[in-house]
Amino acid sequence: MSASFTLAATVLGAPDPRGLSDFYCALLGWEVVESESDWVRIGPRDGSGLAFQREECHVPPAWPAGPGDQQMQVHLDIAVTDLEPAVAAAQGLGASLADDQPQTDVRVLLDPAGHPFCLFREGGA
């Protein structure tokens, strides 16, 4: 008998897992599917999603990272139908636009805990 594997969630560390889950629920239109004091999982009820765990000593990654900076371990790519209104909506929820924008058709933002994520228009430019 061989084992089977299913990705249940991508987990981000944060000083406030509930606050970060609220941000991503609002951004993605998802809901909380599991919640404990130091752990929150969000997503559609029928699939994988994101989870957030409390990291008391969380250090936000630098974007872009230089020598000695906290390195980014993962980032999220999020497809949108219209880039600039999506950036404005994300900023309205608490994201900030990263200073460095390496591509004209992608926007790098930082979530409230400092994790980089990218917004890009569905189907390319």
Secondary structure, 3 states (H helix, E strand, C coil): CCCCCCCCEEEEEECCHHHHHHHHHHHHCCEEEEEECCEEEEECCCCCEEEEEECCCCCCCCCCCCCCCCCCCCCEEEEECCHHHHHHHHHHCCCEECCCCCCCCEEEEECCCCCEEEEEECCCC
